[in-house]
Amino acid sequence: MKTLTTTKIIEATVAATAILAGAAVIIPAAGILAAVGLVAGGLVAMAALESKGRAY
């Protein structure tokens, strides 16, 4: 019985570690993508304003 409990604890620890590791990889990647999106959006907006300014 004790072995079974120990195995379950180890499995739970491994699963929790895997979830945390996955989150540690996915969350920064999403943050980087959001930052890239913001920068790209800003550049597009600036380019649009520039072209409008030069059209006059």
mmCIF file of the N, C-alpha and C atoms, coordinates in Angstrom:
data_MODEL
# 
_entry.id   MODEL 
# 
loop_
_atom_site.group_PDB 
_atom_site.id 
_atom_site.type_symbol 
_atom_site.label_atom_id 
_atom_site.label_alt_id 
_atom_site.label_comp_id 
_atom_site.label_asym_id 
_atom_site.label_entity_id 
_atom_site.label_seq_id 
_atom_site.pdbx_PDB_ins_code 
_atom_site.Cartn_x 
_atom_site.Cartn_y 
_atom_site.Cartn_z 
_atom_site.occupancy 
_atom_site.B_iso_or_equiv 
_atom_site.pdbx_formal_charge 
_atom_site.auth_seq_id 
_atom_site.auth_comp_id 
_atom_site.auth_asym_id 
_atom_site.auth_atom_id 
_atom_site.pdbx_PDB_model_num 
ATOM 1   N N  . MET A 1 1  ? 0.829  -1.200 0.000   1.00 0.00 ? 1  MET A N  1 
ATOM 2   C CA . MET A 1 1  ? 0.000  0.000  0.000   1.00 0.00 ? 1  MET A CA 1 
ATOM 3   C C  . MET A 1 1  ? 0.873  1.263  0.000   1.00 0.00 ? 1  MET A C  1 
ATOM 4   N N  . LYS A 1 2  ? 1.940  1.227  0.778   1.00 0.00 ? 2  LYS A N  1 
ATOM 5   C CA . LYS A 1 2  ? 2.821  2.389  0.865   1.00 0.00 ? 2  LYS A CA 1 
ATOM 6   C C  . LYS A 1 2  ? 3.499  2.667  -0.477  1.00 0.00 ? 2  LYS A C  1 
ATOM 7   N N  . THR A 1 3  ? 3.868  1.599  -1.176  1.00 0.00 ? 3  THR A N  1 
ATOM 8   C CA . THR A 1 3  ? 4.513  1.753  -2.484  1.00 0.00 ? 3  THR A CA 1 
ATOM 9   C C  . THR A 1 3  ? 3.562  2.417  -3.465  1.00 0.00 ? 3  THR A C  1 
ATOM 10  N N  . LEU A 1 4  ? 2.303  2.006  -3.422  1.00 0.00 ? 4  LEU A N  1 
ATOM 11  C CA . LEU A 1 4  ? 1.286  2.561  -4.316  1.00 0.00 ? 4  LEU A CA 1 
ATOM 12  C C  . LEU A 1 4  ? 1.133  4.061  -4.072  1.00 0.00 ? 4  LEU A C  1 
ATOM 13  N N  . THR A 1 5  ? 1.077  4.456  -2.828  1.00 0.00 ? 5  THR A N  1 
ATOM 14  C CA . THR A 1 5  ? 0.932  5.869  -2.472  1.00 0.00 ? 5  THR A CA 1 
ATOM 15  C C  . THR A 1 5  ? 2.144  6.669  -2.938  1.00 0.00 ? 5  THR A C  1 
ATOM 16  N N  . THR A 1 6  ? 3.317  6.120  -2.722  1.00 0.00 ? 6  THR A N  1 
ATOM 17  C CA . THR A 1 6  ? 4.549  6.795  -3.148  1.00 0.00 ? 6  THR A CA 1 
ATOM 18  C C  . THR A 1 6  ? 4.560  6.969  -4.655  1.00 0.00 ? 6  THR A C  1 
ATOM 19  N N  . THR A 1 7  ? 4.152  5.927  -5.378  1.00 0.00 ? 7  THR A N  1 
ATOM 20  C CA . THR A 1 7  ? 4.107  5.993  -6.839  1.00 0.00 ? 7  THR A CA 1 
ATOM 21  C C  . THR A 1 7  ? 3.135  7.074  -7.285  1.00 0.00 ? 7  THR A C  1 
ATOM 22  N N  . LYS A 1 8  ? 1.974  7.143  -6.637  1.00 0.00 ? 8  LYS A N  1 
ATOM 23  C CA . LYS A 1 8  ? 0.984  8.166  -6.993  1.00 0.00 ? 8  LYS A CA 1 
ATOM 24  C C  . LYS A 1 8  ? 1.529  9.567  -6.736  1.00 0.00 ? 8  LYS A C  1 
ATOM 25  N N  . ILE A 1 9  ? 2.231  9.729  -5.627  1.00 0.00 ? 9  ILE A N  1 
ATOM 26  C CA . ILE A 1 9  ? 2.815  11.042 -5.302  1.00 0.00 ? 9  ILE A CA 1 
ATOM 27  C C  . ILE A 1 9  ? 3.846  11.428 -6.358  1.00 0.00 ? 9  ILE A C  1 
ATOM 28  N N  . ILE A 1 10 ? 4.678  10.468 -6.748  1.00 0.00 ? 10 ILE A N  1 
ATOM 29  C CA . ILE A 1 10 ? 5.704  10.732 -7.768  1.00 0.00 ? 10 ILE A CA 1 
ATOM 30  C C  . ILE A 1 10 ? 5.040  11.088 -9.092  1.00 0.00 ? 10 ILE A C  1 
ATOM 31  N N  . GLU A 1 11 ? 4.009  10.326 -9.471  1.00 0.00 ? 11 GLU A N  1 
ATOM 32  C CA . GLU A 1 11 ? 3.297  10.602 -10.722 1.00 0.00 ? 11 GLU A CA 1 
ATOM 33  C C  . GLU A 1 11 ? 2.672  11.994 -10.687 1.00 0.00 ? 11 GLU A C  1 
ATOM 34  N N  . ALA A 1 12 ? 2.062  12.347 -9.573  1.00 0.00 ? 12 ALA A N  1 
ATOM 35  C CA . ALA A 1 12 ? 1.435  13.663 -9.437  1.00 0.00 ? 12 ALA A CA 1 
ATOM 36  C C  . ALA A 1 12 ? 2.484  14.771 -9.529  1.00 0.00 ? 12 ALA A C  1 
ATOM 37  N N  . THR A 1 13 ? 3.632  14.536 -8.925  1.00 0.00 ? 13 THR A N  1 
ATOM 38  C CA . THR A 1 13 ? 4.719  15.526 -8.972  1.00 0.00 ? 13 THR A CA 1 
ATOM 39  C C  . THR A 1 13 ? 5.222  15.703 -10.393 1.00 0.00 ? 13 THR A C  1 
ATOM 40  N N  . VAL A 1 14 ? 5.405  14.584 -11.093 1.00 0.00 ? 14 VAL A N  1 
ATOM 41  C CA . VAL A 1 14 ? 5.871  14.631 -12.483 1.00 0.00 ? 14 VAL A CA 1 
ATOM 42  C C  . VAL A 1 14 ? 4.851  15.362 -13.350 1.00 0.00 ? 14 VAL A C  1 
ATOM 43  N N  . ALA A 1 15 ? 3.566  15.049 -13.149 1.00 0.00 ? 15 ALA A N  1 
ATOM 44  C CA . ALA A 1 15 ? 2.509  15.699 -13.928 1.00 0.00 ? 15 ALA A CA 1 
ATOM 45  C C  . ALA A 1 15 ? 2.487  17.202 -13.655 1.00 0.00 ? 15 ALA A C  1 
ATOM 46  N N  . ALA A 1 16 ? 2.584  17.586 -12.395 1.00 0.00 ? 16 ALA A N  1 
ATOM 47  C CA . ALA A 1 16 ? 2.578  19.006 -12.031 1.00 0.00 ? 16 ALA A CA 1 
ATOM 48  C C  . ALA A 1 16 ? 3.788  19.719 -12.632 1.00 0.00 ? 16 ALA A C  1 
ATOM 49  N N  . THR A 1 17 ? 4.936  19.062 -12.591 1.00 0.00 ? 17 THR A N  1 
ATOM 50  C CA . THR A 1 17 ? 6.154  19.649 -13.161 1.00 0.00 ? 17 THR A CA 1 
ATOM 51  C C  . THR A 1 17 ? 5.998  19.841 -14.661 1.00 0.00 ? 17 THR A C  1 
ATOM 52  N N  . ALA A 1 18 ? 5.423  18.833 -15.324 1.00 0.00 ? 18 ALA A N  1 
ATOM 53  C CA . ALA A 1 18 ? 5.217  18.922 -16.772 1.00 0.00 ? 18 ALA A CA 1 
ATOM 54  C C  . ALA A 1 18 ? 4.268  20.068 -17.114 1.00 0.00 ? 18 ALA A C  1 
ATOM 55  N N  . ILE A 1 19 ? 3.206  20.226 -16.334 1.00 0.00 ? 19 ILE A N  1 
ATOM 56  C CA . ILE A 1 19 ? 2.235  21.302 -16.573 1.00 0.00 ? 19 ILE A CA 1 
ATOM 57  C C  . ILE A 1 19 ? 2.906  22.663 -16.378 1.00 0.00 ? 19 ILE A C  1 
ATOM 58  N N  . LEU A 1 20 ? 3.666  22.799 -15.297 1.00 0.00 ? 20 LEU A N  1 
ATOM 59  C CA . LEU A 1 20 ? 4.352  24.066 -15.025 1.00 0.00 ? 20 LEU A CA 1 
ATOM 60  C C  . LEU A 1 20 ? 5.384  24.378 -16.106 1.00 0.00 ? 20 LEU A C  1 
ATOM 61  N N  . ALA A 1 21 ? 6.108  23.352 -16.533 1.00 0.00 ? 21 ALA A N  1 
ATOM 62  C CA . ALA A 1 21 ? 7.110  23.554 -17.580 1.00 0.00 ? 21 ALA A CA 1 
ATOM 63  C C  . ALA A 1 21 ? 6.432  23.975 -18.877 1.00 0.00 ? 21 ALA A C  1 
ATOM 64  N N  . GLY A 1 22 ? 5.310  23.334 -19.184 1.00 0.00 ? 22 GLY A N  1 
ATOM 65  C CA . GLY A 1 22 ? 4.550  23.702 -20.385 1.00 0.00 ? 22 GLY A CA 1 
ATOM 66  C C  . GLY A 1 22 ? 4.066  25.134 -20.310 1.00 0.00 ? 22 GLY A C  1 
ATOM 67  N N  . ALA A 1 23 ? 3.548  25.519 -19.153 1.00 0.00 ? 23 ALA A N  1 
ATOM 68  C CA . ALA A 1 23 ? 3.067  26.889 -18.966 1.00 0.00 ? 23 ALA A CA 1 
ATOM 69  C C  . ALA A 1 23 ? 4.223  27.876 -19.071 1.00 0.00 ? 23 ALA A C  1 
ATOM 70  N N  . ALA A 1 24 ? 5.374  27.501 -18.537 1.00 0.00 ? 24 ALA A N  1 
ATOM 71  C CA . ALA A 1 24 ? 6.544  28.386 -18.579 1.00 0.00 ? 24 ALA A CA 1 
ATOM 72  C C  . ALA A 1 24 ? 7.005  28.625 -20.013 1.00 0.00 ? 24 ALA A C  1 
ATOM 73  N N  . VAL A 1 25 ? 6.756  27.640 -20.884 1.00 0.00 ? 25 VAL A N  1 
ATOM 74  C CA . VAL A 1 25 ? 7.136  27.791 -22.295 1.00 0.00 ? 25 VAL A CA 1 
ATOM 75  C C  . VAL A 1 25 ? 6.048  28.534 -23.063 1.00 0.00 ? 25 VAL A C  1 
ATOM 76  N N  . ILE A 1 26 ? 4.784  28.159 -22.837 1.00 0.00 ? 26 ILE A N  1 
ATOM 77  C CA . ILE A 1 26 ? 3.671  28.706 -23.622 1.00 0.00 ? 26 ILE A CA 1 
ATOM 78  C C  . ILE A 1 26 ? 3.388  30.168 -23.278 1.00 0.00 ? 26 ILE A C  1 
ATOM 79  N N  . ILE A 1 27 ? 3.366  30.506 -21.990 1.00 0.00 ? 27 ILE A N  1 
ATOM 80  C CA . ILE A 1 27 ? 2.988  31.864 -21.583 1.00 0.00 ? 27 ILE A CA 1 
ATOM 81  C C  . ILE A 1 27 ? 3.963  32.925 -22.115 1.00 0.00 ? 27 ILE A C  1 
ATOM 82  N N  . PRO A 1 28 ? 5.278  32.747 -21.959 1.00 0.00 ? 28 PRO A N  1 
ATOM 83  C CA . PRO A 1 28 ? 6.180  33.752 -22.548 1.00 0.00 ? 28 PRO A CA 1 
ATOM 84  C C  . PRO A 1 28 ? 6.065  33.820 -24.066 1.00 0.00 ? 28 PRO A C  1 
ATOM 85  N N  . ALA A 1 29 ? 5.847  32.683 -24.711 1.00 0.00 ? 29 ALA A N  1 
ATOM 86  C CA . ALA A 1 29 ? 5.700  32.679 -26.169 1.00 0.00 ? 29 ALA A CA 1 
ATOM 87  C C  . ALA A 1 29 ? 4.488  33.512 -26.566 1.00 0.00 ? 29 ALA A C  1 
ATOM 88  N N  . ALA A 1 30 ? 3.385  33.364 -25.835 1.00 0.00 ? 30 ALA A N  1 
ATOM 89  C CA . ALA A 1 30 ? 2.183  34.149 -26.113 1.00 0.00 ? 30 ALA A CA 1 
ATOM 90  C C  . ALA A 1 30 ? 2.461  35.629 -25.865 1.00 0.00 ? 30 ALA A C  1 
ATOM 91  N N  . GLY A 1 31 ? 3.205  35.925 -24.810 1.00 0.00 ? 31 GLY A N  1 
ATOM 92  C CA . GLY A 1 31 ? 3.554  37.312 -24.509 1.00 0.00 ? 31 GLY A CA 1 
ATOM 93  C C  . GLY A 1 31 ? 4.413  37.923 -25.602 1.00 0.00 ? 31 GLY A C  1 
ATOM 94  N N  . ILE A 1 32 ? 5.365  37.142 -26.105 1.00 0.00 ? 32 ILE A N  1 
ATOM 95  C CA . ILE A 1 32 ? 6.241  37.621 -27.180 1.00 0.00 ? 32 ILE A CA 1 
ATOM 96  C C  . ILE A 1 32 ? 5.419  37.862 -28.443 1.00 0.00 ? 32 ILE A C  1 
ATOM 97  N N  . LEU A 1 33 ? 4.505  36.930 -28.757 1.00 0.00 ? 33 LEU A N  1 
ATOM 98  C CA . LEU A 1 33 ? 3.653  37.099 -29.935 1.00 0.00 ? 33 LEU A CA 1 
ATOM 99  C C  . LEU A 1 33 ? 2.797  38.350 -29.802 1.00 0.00 ? 33 LEU A C  1 
ATOM 100 N N  . ALA A 1 34 ? 2.246  38.588 -28.610 1.00 0.00 ? 34 ALA A N  1 
ATOM 101 C CA . ALA A 1 34 ? 1.428  39.787 -28.384 1.00 0.00 ? 34 ALA A CA 1 
ATOM 102 C C  . ALA A 1 34 ? 2.272  41.045 -28.576 1.00 0.00 ? 34 ALA A C  1 
ATOM 103 N N  . ALA A 1 35 ? 3.492  41.037 -28.053 1.00 0.00 ? 35 ALA A N  1 
ATOM 104 C CA . ALA A 1 35 ? 4.379  42.196 -28.204 1.00 0.00 ? 35 ALA A CA 1 
ATOM 105 C C  . ALA A 1 35 ? 4.716  42.434 -29.672 1.00 0.00 ? 35 ALA A C  1 
ATOM 106 N N  . VAL A 1 36 ? 4.998  41.364 -30.393 1.00 0.00 ? 36 VAL A N  1 
ATOM 107 C CA . VAL A 1 36 ? 5.301  41.480 -31.826 1.00 0.00 ? 36 VAL A CA 1 
ATOM 108 C C  . VAL A 1 36 ? 4.088  42.036 -32.561 1.00 0.00 ? 36 VAL A C  1 
ATOM 109 N N  . GLY A 1 37 ? 2.896  41.554 -32.195 1.00 0.00 ? 37 GLY A N  1 
ATOM 110 C CA . GLY A 1 37 ? 1.660  42.054 -32.806 1.00 0.00 ? 37 GLY A CA 1 
ATOM 111 C C  . GLY A 1 37 ? 1.472  43.535 -32.557 1.00 0.00 ? 37 GLY A C  1 
ATOM 112 N N  . LEU A 1 38 ? 1.739  43.972 -31.327 1.00 0.00 ? 38 LEU A N  1 
ATOM 113 C CA . LEU A 1 38 ? 1.606  45.395 -30.993 1.00 0.00 ? 38 LEU A CA 1 
ATOM 114 C C  . LEU A 1 38 ? 2.592  46.241 -31.789 1.00 0.00 ? 38 LEU A C  1 
ATOM 115 N N  . VAL A 1 39 ? 3.833  45.779 -31.865 1.00 0.00 ? 39 VAL A N  1 
ATOM 116 C CA . VAL A 1 39 ? 4.851  46.527 -32.610 1.00 0.00 ? 39 VAL A CA 1 
ATOM 117 C C  . VAL A 1 39 ? 4.477  46.595 -34.086 1.00 0.00 ? 39 VAL A C  1 
ATOM 118 N N  . ALA A 1 40 ? 4.059  45.459 -34.648 1.00 0.00 ? 40 ALA A N  1 
ATOM 119 C CA . ALA A 1 40 ? 3.678  45.423 -36.062 1.00 0.00 ? 40 ALA A CA 1 
ATOM 120 C C  . ALA A 1 40 ? 2.487  46.348 -36.309 1.00 0.00 ? 40 ALA A C  1 
ATOM 121 N N  . GLY A 1 41 ? 1.498  46.306 -35.407 1.00 0.00 ? 41 GLY A N  1 
ATOM 122 C CA . GLY A 1 41 ? 0.335  47.187 -35.533 1.00 0.00 ? 41 GLY A CA 1 
ATOM 123 C C  . GLY A 1 41 ? 0.749  48.645 -35.483 1.00 0.00 ? 41 GLY A C  1 
ATOM 124 N N  . GLY A 1 42 ? 1.660  48.973 -34.584 1.00 0.00 ? 42 GLY A N  1 
ATOM 125 C CA . GLY A 1 42 ? 2.152  50.344 -34.480 1.00 0.00 ? 42 GLY A CA 1 
ATOM 126 C C  . GLY A 1 42 ? 2.874  50.788 -35.737 1.00 0.00 ? 42 GLY A C  1 
ATOM 127 N N  . LEU A 1 43 ? 3.682  49.900 -36.306 1.00 0.00 ? 43 LEU A N  1 
ATOM 128 C CA . LEU A 1 43 ? 4.409  50.234 -37.535 1.00 0.00 ? 43 LEU A CA 1 
ATOM 129 C C  . LEU A 1 43 ? 3.449  50.452 -38.694 1.00 0.00 ? 43 LEU A C  1 
ATOM 130 N N  . VAL A 1 44 ? 2.422  49.611 -38.781 1.00 0.00 ? 44 VAL A N  1 
ATOM 131 C CA . VAL A 1 44 ? 1.425  49.760 -39.850 1.00 0.00 ? 44 VAL A CA 1 
ATOM 132 C C  . VAL A 1 44 ? 0.696  51.090 -39.689 1.00 0.00 ? 44 VAL A C  1 
ATOM 133 N N  . ALA A 1 45 ? 0.311  51.415 -38.448 1.00 0.00 ? 45 ALA A N  1 
ATOM 134 C CA . ALA A 1 45 ? -0.388 52.684 -38.193 1.00 0.00 ? 45 ALA A CA 1 
ATOM 135 C C  . ALA A 1 45 ? 0.511  53.871 -38.543 1.00 0.00 ? 45 ALA A C  1 
ATOM 136 N N  . MET A 1 46 ? 1.787  53.788 -38.177 1.00 0.00 ? 46 MET A N  1 
ATOM 137 C CA . MET A 1 46 ? 2.720  54.875 -38.492 1.00 0.00 ? 46 MET A CA 1 
ATOM 138 C C  . MET A 1 46 ? 2.891  55.014 -40.002 1.00 0.00 ? 46 MET A C  1 
ATOM 139 N N  . ALA A 1 47 ? 2.991  53.886 -40.687 1.00 0.00 ? 47 ALA A N  1 
ATOM 140 C CA . ALA A 1 47 ? 3.145  53.914 -42.141 1.00 0.00 ? 47 ALA A CA 1 
ATOM 141 C C  . ALA A 1 47 ? 1.913  54.532 -42.790 1.00 0.00 ? 47 ALA A C  1 
ATOM 142 N N  . ALA A 1 48 ? 0.729  54.185 -42.280 1.00 0.00 ? 48 ALA A N  1 
ATOM 143 C CA . ALA A 1 48 ? -0.513 54.745 -42.823 1.00 0.00 ? 48 ALA A CA 1 
ATOM 144 C C  . ALA A 1 48 ? -0.545 56.257 -42.616 1.00 0.00 ? 48 ALA A C  1 
ATOM 145 N N  . LEU A 1 49 ? -0.159 56.704 -41.430 1.00 0.00 ? 49 LEU A N  1 
ATOM 146 C CA . LEU A 1 49 ? -0.142 58.144 -41.151 1.00 0.00 ? 49 LEU A CA 1 
ATOM 147 C C  . LEU A 1 49 ? 0.886  58.863 -42.025 1.00 0.00 ? 49 LEU A C  1 
ATOM 148 N N  . GLU A 1 50 ? 2.029  58.237 -42.199 1.00 0.00 ? 50 GLU A N  1 
ATOM 149 C CA . GLU A 1 50 ? 3.079  58.829 -43.035 1.00 0.00 ? 50 GLU A CA 1 
ATOM 150 C C  . GLU A 1 50 ? 2.588  58.993 -44.468 1.00 0.00 ? 50 GLU A C  1 
ATOM 151 N N  . SER A 1 51 ? 1.972  57.932 -44.997 1.00 0.00 ? 51 SER A N  1 
ATOM 152 C CA . SER A 1 51 ? 1.518  57.986 -46.389 1.00 0.00 ? 51 SER A CA 1 
ATOM 153 C C  . SER A 1 51 ? 0.408  59.026 -46.545 1.00 0.00 ? 51 SER A C  1 
ATOM 154 N N  . LYS A 1 52 ? -0.459 59.149 -45.542 1.00 0.00 ? 52 LYS A N  1 
ATOM 155 C CA . LYS A 1 52 ? -1.514 60.165 -45.598 1.00 0.00 ? 52 LYS A CA 1 
ATOM 156 C C  . LYS A 1 52 ? -0.896 61.558 -45.536 1.00 0.00 ? 52 LYS A C  1 
ATOM 157 N N  . GLY A 1 53 ? 0.094  61.713 -44.661 1.00 0.00 ? 53 GLY A N  1 
ATOM 158 C CA . GLY A 1 53 ? 0.760  63.003 -44.521 1.00 0.00 ? 53 GLY A CA 1 
ATOM 159 C C  . GLY A 1 53 ? 1.458  63.423 -45.799 1.00 0.00 ? 53 GLY A C  1 
ATOM 160 N N  . ARG A 1 54 ? 2.031  62.479 -46.495 1.00 0.00 ? 54 ARG A N  1 
ATOM 161 C CA . ARG A 1 54 ? 2.768  62.797 -47.718 1.00 0.00 ? 54 ARG A CA 1 
ATOM 162 C C  . ARG A 1 54 ? 1.831  62.963 -48.907 1.00 0.00 ? 54 ARG A C  1 
ATOM 163 N N  . ALA A 1 55 ? 0.620  62.420 -48.797 1.00 0.00 ? 55 ALA A N  1 
ATOM 164 C CA . ALA A 1 55 ? -0.322 62.522 -49.907 1.00 0.00 ? 55 ALA A CA 1 
ATOM 165 C C  . ALA A 1 55 ? -0.833 63.956 -50.044 1.00 0.00 ? 55 ALA A C  1 
ATOM 166 N N  . TYR A 1 56 ? -0.814 64.701 -48.938 1.00 0.00 ? 56 TYR A N  1 
ATOM 167 C CA . TYR A 1 56 ? -1.367 66.064 -49.005 1.00 0.00 ? 56 TYR A CA 1 
ATOM 168 C C  . TYR A 1 56 ? -0.410 67.007 -49.695 1.00 0.00 ? 56 TYR A C  1 
# 
